[in-house]
Amino acid sequence: MKSFLARLAAFALLAVLGALPAQAHTPDISTAKIQAKDKGFVVDVGFLATDLERMFQESMAERKDADLSQPGVLEEEIGKFVERRVTMRNAAGEACPGSVEHAGEDPTNQDSALVVLRFDCEGLVAFDATKLLKAQGPRGKELVTLLSGANAGEIVLDGASPPLDLTKPLETTAQLMLKFGKAGIEHILTGYDHICFLIAVILWATRVWPVVKVVTAFTISHSITLSLAALDVVSLPTTLTESAIAASIIFVAVENFFSRNIDRRWIVTFIFGFIHGFGFASGLKELNVQKATIVPALASFNIGVEIGQIAIVLVLLPILLYIDHHTGKKRHEKLVYAISGVIALAGTYWLLQRLGLIPG
């Protein structure tokens, strides 16, 4: 019965992992850059292209009579979609007249979409993107950057945030770091590929110290590349990074069938940690952090990633040690092989998706 349940759990895990997105990184994040210009304000609203595509599909009822096959109509409707959900108000609390200056691909990032809005109003008081954040989903967030004026700075909004009063100072560095730290925790806890990698490398754990070495080595190496990528010192194509992460998952999962020497696993995790660091950096870059705050944002995001990683290990390790000490050798082996097989298949699925060999 226990053997049957183990197999059933493995197949259930495979089904869940197969349903998860190949690009398993922080979704539902938009950016808004606000700048005073010619007696008005220009707002650049940016998204991941995949997020905008999903929101656009979910709101197709708004454009039931539009012929999207005609040249320029799709871009026009994308602009309208954002314009309906972003409001700026003047000192009297009235909505400022707005228009769309650009809608389509972000010329600086092929993976992102950009909508540029112009609002004609003076004495600006409030910026309201509540409707846009709700369209992004329950985890929707927006990094707002005010580029001009005495209160220039950054703040992170979510669906529960009130309209942003731009006459008051934005977040302090400490407040911004707290939110970036939370984003780091969320990134690792929703980064299913990173979680699979961590599970695979500690499955044979029978003692605490080897796991400490594994986690420490992984932390050191991914922190290096996370910092280099976030500071734009080193840059790799997203497809290459994500594919390499999937390949690393396959490697460590398959290795479990041939080696149980977790004492030397820290070497493997140290090497692959450099690759995963670029993946973590993508989550930070999605927030479009400004240069003035990149250092505290990077530090707090990385701390958040580590907190999430340690939380995962603290949950898994006692379970693995209990299984090792309270089940027979054969049952332990079958469980490790079953979970490793599932993770290897999930890694293969993600690799094929990220290489474009199967649909995402």
N, C-alpha and C positions, 0 to 999 in steps of 0.2 A: 504493500500500500504506500509506504513512504517513497519507494522508488517511483511509483506511478505519479504521486503528487509532485515530486521533484521535476519529472518530465513535463507534467502539466504546467507547472510554474514557469519552466523554461520556455515553453511554447507561447504562453501568455506574454512573457516579457518580450519575446521576439515580435509578437504581433503589435505590441505597444510601440516598441522602438521603430518598427517598420513604418508606423503611422506618423512618426515625428518628422519634422522637416530636416532636409539635409543640411541646410544652412542654420544650424542650431545655435544661433547667437541672438543677442538682445534685439527683439523686434519692437514695433509700435513706438518708435522714438522719432520725433520731428524736431526741427529747429526753426527759430524765427529770429532774424536779424533786423532790428529796427533802427532807422537812421533818418534824421531830419534832412529834408531836401526841398528847396524851392517852395517855401511856405506850406509845406506838407510833410508827409512821412512816407518812406518807402520801406516795405517789409518783404524780405526774402524768406519764403517758407520752403524748407527742404524736407524731403522724405527719402527713405529707402524706396527704390522703385517698386519692390515687391509689396511693401506696405501700402503704397498708393494704389497699386493695381487691385489689391484686395478690397480696400475701402471703396474704390470706384465701382467694382463689381457689386458690392453690397448695396450701393445706392443707385442702381441702374433705373429704378422707378422715376428718379428725378429727370431722366432724359429719354423717356420712352418714345418721344416723337423725333429725337435727333438721329440723323443718319451719320453714324460714326465712320462710315466708309469714305465719306467725302473729305477732300484735302482740308486740313486745318480744323475740322469739326472736333476731333478728339481732343486736341490741345485746348480748344475753346471751352469744351465741357469740363476738362480738368481744372481750368482756371475758375470757372463758375463754381465748381464743387468746393474749392478752397475759399473763394470769396464769400460764399454763403455762410461759412463757419468761422470767419475771422472778422472781428469788429474792433474799431477804434473809436473812442468817444472824446469829445472836446470838453472844455471846462464847464459847459452847461449840461453835460451828460448826454448830449445828442450824438447819434451815430454819424461819423464823418463819411461823406461820399467816397466810395472806393472804386477802383478800376484795376483791371488786370493788364500788366505791361508785358509779362512773359509767362508762358506755361509750357512745360515739356521737360526734356532731359537737362540735367545739370551739366553745363559745359565743362565743369572742373572735375566731375566724377560720373563715370558712365553707369555706376550702380545706383545713382540717386536721381530723383526728380526735383525740379525747382519751379516754384510759382512766385512771381514777383508782383506784389500788389502796391498800388499807390493810393494813399488817403489824403484828401484835400481838407485839412483842418489845422487851425492854429490853436495854441493853448491846450495841447494834448494832455489828457488826464489818465485815460485807462486803455489798456490793451486786453481784449477778451478773446481767448481761443478755446473756451469751454466746449463748444459744439464740435470743434475739430478734434479735441482730445477724446471726447466721447465716441467719435467715429473711429478713432484709433483702437478702441477697445478698453477693457478694464485695466490693462497695464500701460495704457497710453501715457507718454510723458513728452514734454516739450522743453527744450533748452532755449530760453529767450535771452538774446543779447541786445542790450541797448548800446548802440555804438556812438552816440553823441549826447551832449548835455552833462550837467553836473552829476547826474545819477547813473552815468554810464557804468555798465557792469553786466553780470549774468545772473540768471535765476532759473531753476528747474520747476516747471509746473506739472500738475497732474489733473485728472478729471475733477478732483475735489477742490482744486484751488479757486479762489475768488478771482474776478478780473484784476489784472495787475495794475496797481496805481503807480504810474511812472513819475509822479511828483515826489515820491519818497525813495530813499536809498534802497537798492536791491539787496540781495543776500550778502551777508558778511562772508569772509573766507571760510570761517568755521562752519557756517550753515551750508555753504556750497560743498565743502568737503564731506559733510555728513550725508548729503544727498548722493554724491558720487560714490561714497562708500557703500551705500545701500544699492546703488546701481551695480557695483562690483559683485556684491552678494547675489543679486538677482541674476547677473550674467552667468555665474558658475552654476547656480542651482537650476537654470534653464538651459545650460550648455550640455545637452545630453551626450554629445560626443566626448567632452572632457570627463564627465561622470563615468562613462563606460571605460575610458582609459584608466581612471583611478581604481575602479573596481577590479579591472583585469590585473593590474600590477600588484594588488595586495591579496588576491584570492588564496594564495598558498601560505598566507601569514599564520605562524604559530607562536610568534613572540612579538612584543611591542617594538623593540629597538630597531629591527630591520624596517618596519613601517615608518618610524621616525626618520631614518636615513632616506627612504624613498621620497617622503613628502618634502623633506628639506632640500634634497637635490632638485626635485621638480620645481620648488619655489624659487631657488636661486637662479636656475637657467631661464625659466619663463619670465621672471622679473626683469632679467637683462634685456631680452628681446621685446618685451612689452614696453619698456622704457625707450629703447632705440626706435621702435616703430612709432610710438606715440609722439616722440620728439622729431619725427621725420628724418632721423639719421639713416635708417635702413628701411627700405620698402620692398615688399614682395607682392606679386599679383595675388588677388584674393583666391582665384581658382587653384593656384599652386599651393597656397597655404592650407586651404580647406581640404584639398585632396591629400596633402601630406599628413594632416591630422587624422584623416580616415585611415590612411595606410598605417599610421603608428598604432591605431587601435587594433587593426588586424594583426600586426606583428606581435604585440604583447599578449593578445588573446591566444594566438596559435602557439606562442612560446610556452604557454602553460601546459601544453600537451607533451612537451619535450624536456622541460626543466622545472624543478621546484625550488631552485636556489634563490630564494628571495633576498638572501644576504647581499647578493651582488646586483639586485634589481635596481639599486640606486643609480648605477652607471647608465642603464637603459633609460630610466626616467630623466636623468640629467640631460642626455642627448636629445630625447624627444621633447623635453621641456622647452628647448629653444624654439621648436616649431609651434608648440601650443601657445607660446608667448605672443606670436603674431596673431593668433586667433583671438586671444584676450584683447589685444590692441584694437582689433576691428570693433569690438564692443565699445571701447572708449572713444574711438574716432567717430562712431555713429552719433555721439553726443556733440560733435563739432566744437570741441573745447577751444577757447581762444588762447592765444599765446600768453596773455597776461596771467592766466590762471592755470596753465598747463601743469606746472610743477605740483601745486597742492591737489589738483584734480587727479593727476597720475598717481600720486602717493596714496590718496584715499581710495581710489578705485582698486589699486593693487591690494591694499589692506582688506578691502571688501571681498576681493577674490579669495584671499587667503582664509578669511573667516569662513566663507562658504565651503572652501575645500576642507578645512579642518573639521567643520561640522559634519560633512559627509563621511570622513574617516572615523570620527568619533561614534557615529551611528553604526557603521559597518564593522569596525574592528572587533567590538565585543561579540557581535554575532558570529564572526568568523572564528574567533578564539573559542567560543562556546561549542561551535560545531566540531572544531578540531579535538577538543577535550572530552566531548560527551557523545560522539558518534563513532562508529567503527571506521577503520581505515578505508574500506571499500566504499562505504556510503559517502565519506568525505571526498574521495577521488571522483566519484560519479557526479557529485554536486559541482565540483570545480570544473570538470570537463563539460558538463551541461551548460553552465553559465558562460564559460569561455567560448563554447560553440555558438551560443546565441549572440554574444558580443562580436565575435568574428564575422558572423553573418550580417549583423547590423552595420559593422564597419565596411564590409564589402558593398552593401546596399548604398551607404552614404558615398563611398568612393565612386561608384558607377554614376550616381546622381551628379556629383560634383564635377565629374569629367564630361558630363553631358551625354553619357552613353545610354541612360534611361531617363524618362521624364521625371521631373521633381515634383 
